[in-house]
Amino acid sequence: MLPDDIILNTRRAFSTSNTTLDGYSASLGAPVGKYIAPANSASCVQVRDGDCAPRTTFLLAPWFNRFDIGAIKRFELGGSKNFELRFDLLNVFDTPNFNPAGASGGTNPAGSGANIFRVTSAYTDASNTYDPGGRIGQLNFRFSW
């Protein structure tokens, strides 16, 4: 969701090399313009969180959201007996909820590869027992006496 120039410059900032004069990757070069910088720099080496940069950095993304609707019709069968028919539609607007993207995809532990901060998948239930992703519906019948 970030502009391409910020993503490229962030990759450049995290791609370090001890064999170049400026300390950045020979293939990507040094970052220019706006980017998300690592805590370490030439003038400060961070030993503990907060030494050279803020203790934490938060990047805000769209909220995880889903809209579900349901409709119920109850039929009285006399006395305390009834029959209930229920229909639920989950994720009505078929909204994809993307998995968080992090710093991964390179040999650098912080990440510097082409897939750094790239979203490649959306939410789904890991065991596929409840929510396979996308819009789904269910029909329920219930008899009570």
N, C-alpha and C positions, 0 to 999 in steps of 0.2 A: 504494500500500500504506500510505500515511500517512493518518491520520484527516482528514476533510474540513476541520475547523477549522484544522489545521496547514497544509494546502494553501492555504486561503483567506488565512490570515495571512501565509504566505510570499509569496503573490501581492501582498498589500498592502505588504509590506516592500520588494519589488523594484519596485513601481509608484511611481515618484517623479515629482514635478512641481515646477517652479520657480515656478509661479503660485499655489500655495496657501500658507497661513501655516505649516503644519506640514511641508511638503515632500513630502507623500504625495498620491497620486492623489485627485482630488475624487470620483470615482465609487466607489472602493473604500474610501477612508479609511485611517486609520493602523492598523497591526497591534496586536492585543491578545492576551494569552495566549502560547502557545507558537508559535514559528515558526523557520524557518531564515533567519538574518539575513545581509544582504550585509556585506561587510567595511567599507564606508564608513559613517560615521554623522555626526551634526552636530558631534561633538566630535573626530573624527579622519577625515582623508581619506587613504586608503591609496594611496601612490605605488608602493611595491614590495610584493611578497608578504610577509606577516608583519608589516607596520607596525601594523595595527590589529586584526588577527584572526590565528588560527592560519594557518600557511602553506598548509595544505590541509585540506579537510573531506571525510571519506569517509562516504557513506551506504551501508550494506550492504543488499543485496537477496538474494533466494533465489539459490542457486548455479545455474549452468547445468548441468543433469544430464540424462542419457539412459541408459536401460538397454537393451542389445541382447543377444539370445540367438541361438545357432546350434546346429544339429544336423547331424551328418555320419554317413552310412552308406557304408562302403566294401565293395564286392563284389570278391572275388578271382576272376580269370578264368583262372588258371593261369600258372605261371612268374612273370614280373615284371609281368604285365599286370593292371590293375585298373580298375574303374569306380567313381567316387565321386559320390554325390548329397549335396548340401548345401542346407540351408534356413536363411536368416537372417531374423530379425524385428528390425527396427530401431525404437527408441523404443517398447518393449513396452507401457509404461504410458500412452502417448500424452500425455506431459507437455508442456505448452506452455512454451517458454522465451522469455520476453518480452524484447524489445529494451530497452536502457536508456533511461530517460526523462531528459531534461535540461531545462535552462532554455531553452525556445523557445516561440514562439507570440505574441510581442508586438513592439512597436516598440523597446522597450528591449533593448540587446544582451544583457543578462543574462536577459531574458525576464520577462514579467509578464502575458502573455495568459491566456485561460481554459484553454489547453492546457499550461501550464507543469507539468512533472513528471507529465504524464498519459501512460500507456502506451497506445499505439494500434496496435502491431503485435507480431508474434512472429517468432522466428528462422525464416529459410528461406534456402536456398542462393541467392545472388544470381543465378546463371545457371540455376538449376533443373536442373542436371545431376546432382547427387548427392543432395540432400535437399530435397524440396519442402515439408517440414514434415509433422507428424502421424506416424502409424504406417505404416510400409511394410515390405514383405517382398520377398525375392528368392530365386530358386531357381537353383542352379548345378549343372551336370553337368561331369564331368571324366573323360577317359579317359587313362590313363597306360600306357606300354609300355616 
